[in-house]
Amino acid sequence: MKRSWRLALAIACTALLLAGLILPFALPGADDGSMDLIRGYLRMAIPGGAGAQPIAPGVEGIGALLFNLMGLWPLAYLLLQAGDKRRWRPGPWPFCFASFAGGAFILLPWLLIREPSGERKPLPAPLRILSALVGLAAVAALMFSLSPAFDYAVFAQALRSSLLIKIMLVDFCLFWLLGALESRRFPPTARALAALPLIGAFIMPLFRALPDQIENQLR
């Protein structure tokens, strides 16, 4: 990676880490009921819980959907890395797994310091296909269970008042951007799917895993 790109990425990485992981706990008034929001989102994710009485303003379907989809983005990014034949030093796996807790912010340092170091064998195609299908099923299940509680007005109000929702939205968009960057090594048809947030990240690996599976069966 060119020095200018490393410098730009380092600045962006530092700014996002400060904004996403430090400022929420350092700013005056940062305790904006975020824990109540989280508990409400978790309760709404449980089947049959979408119609429960919300325990904090803004605990509505769209916010709950965004919160729970953030648990699927790291899986999608792991899947994109699992089909990569390039070997990186350091490897992506510790950062990918840490992103389940810290979001896409954790992946930025890896993008900054990684260096290519040869090739490796991707994860077996059947496992990649199964993971992609599980991810798509989870997205569909969340959409189906939470869509009755969608309230755009309440979500807009919560977005203006809740630091948690702002950070989740930034984190979601950052994962979306990183997934689009990973799409550059896929065929053009698959790259177009990067425009679909999260869903495209689960479908793209199928374009590579399915041919690999067919090739293995023919051997």
N, C-alpha and C positions, 0 to 999 in steps of 0.2 A: 504494500500500500504506500502511495506517495506521502511524503512528509506533510504536504499541505492538507491532504485528506485526513491524516492522523491528527493534525492540530485542530481541524474543524470538528472532527468527531470527539476529540478530547474535551473541547469547549462545550459541545452539545451534551456530552455524557455528564460532565460536571454540573451543568445547569439543570438537567433533568433529575439527576440524583438529589440535588439540593431541593428542587421543587417537589419531588415525589416522596422522598424518604425522610427529609429533615424538617422542612418548613411546616408540615402539618403538625409537628409536635413542638415547634419552637415559637410559632406565631401566637400572639395574645388571642385568646378566645378560640383556640384550635379545637377545644372540646365542644363540638357543635352537635352532640348527640349521635356521633358516628357509630358508637357501639350499639346504640338502640337500633340504628338503621341496619347494621350487620345482623343483629339477632332477628330482626323482622324479615330480612332477605332470606336468611337461612330457613326460617319457619315457612315462608311462602314457597320455597323450593321443595318442601315436603309435599307429596301428593295429598290433595285435599286441603292444603293450607292456604291456597290463594284467596279463599274467601274469608279468611280469619280477620278479626279486627286488627288493623295496623297499630303498632305500638309507638310509632313516631311519624311525624309528617313526612310524606314523600316515600313511604314504604309502599310502593305500587309496582305493578307488573314490569314496567320498563326498567326501573332501577334494579329490581330483583333479577330480571333477566341479564342485565349488564353485569351485575355482581357475580352471578353464577357462570356466565360465559367466560369471565376472567379465569375461572378454574380450568377451562378447556383450551384456552389459547396456548399455555405451555405445552400441553399434549400435542397440539397441532404443530408447534415449532419443533418439538422433539421428533415428530414424524417426518418433517421436512429434512431434518438432519440425518435421520436414520437411513434415508435412501441416497445420501451423498457419498460418492466414491472418493472424495477428497479427504485426506487426513490433515488435521489441523493440530498445531502445537501452540498453546495447550488445547486439549480436546474440549468440545462444547458441552459434554454431558454434565459436569458439575454445575455449570452456569444454567443449563436448561432446567435441571431439577431445582436449583435455587430459585428460578423464576416462578415456581409454584407459590412461593412465599413472598418474593419481592417484585414480581411482575417483570415486564420487559425492561425495566430499569437495570436489572441485574445482568442482562445480556449485553448492554452497551460496553462495559469494560472488556468483555471477551472479543467483541468486534474490533476493539481498539488495539488489542495486543496479539491477536491470533496471527500465525504465520503458516503457510502451506508446508507440509512435510511428507509429500508422497501420496500414495493411494491406499485405500483400505477396502475391505469387503463390507458392503451395506448389510443392514438387517435383512434376514430372509424375507422374501416377497410375501409369503402367507401371513406373517406377523404384521407387515406393513398394511396389507389389505384389511386384516381383521381390525387393526387399530383405527384405520380410516373409517370403517363402517361403524365401529363403536362410537367414534367421535361424532359422526353425522347423526346417529340415532340419539345421542345425548342432546345435541342441539335441537333436533326435532321435538324431543320430549319436553325440553324446557320451554320452547315456543308454545307447544300445545297446552302445557299445564299453567303457564303464566299469562298467556294472551288475554284471558277473560278479565284480568285485573289491570290491563293497560289503561293508564290515565295520563295523557300527555300534559295536561295542565298542571297536575300535581308534580309530575316529573320535572317540568320546566321550573316550577317553584323550588323544588329540592335542588336542582342544578345551580340555581342562583345562590342558595343559602348554605349548601353542604359542601365542605371541602373534600369529603370522601368521594362524592359522586364526580366532582371535577377531576380528581386524581384517577378514578376508575376510567373516565372517558379518555383522558390523556394516555393512560396505560393501554387501553383497547386500541386506540389509533396508532400507538407506537408498535404494538404487536402486528397490526395490520401492515404497517410500513415495512417492518422486518420480514414479514412473510412475502411481501411483494419483491423485496430485494433477493430473497432466496429463489423466487420463481424464474430468475434469469437463466438458470441452468436446465429448465424444463422446455419441452417443445412449445412452439408459439400458441397452439390451442390451449395448452395447460396454463401458459403464462397469462392468458386473458382471464382465467378464473381467479387470479389474484385480486381482481377488482371486487370480488364478492368477499366481504369480511367474514373471516373464520371458516365459513362453508367452503370457500375456494381453497383454503389451506388444507382442508381434509380431502378434497377431491383431487388436487394436483398430484399427490403421491401415487394415486391409482394409475395415472398415465404411465408411470415408470414401473410400478410394482406388477401390474397385470402382464405386460410383455415379459418381464423377468420370470413370472410364474409359468407362463406358457413355454418359455424357452427351457426352463428346468424340467418340465414334464416331457418335452420332446427328446431330452438327452437319454 
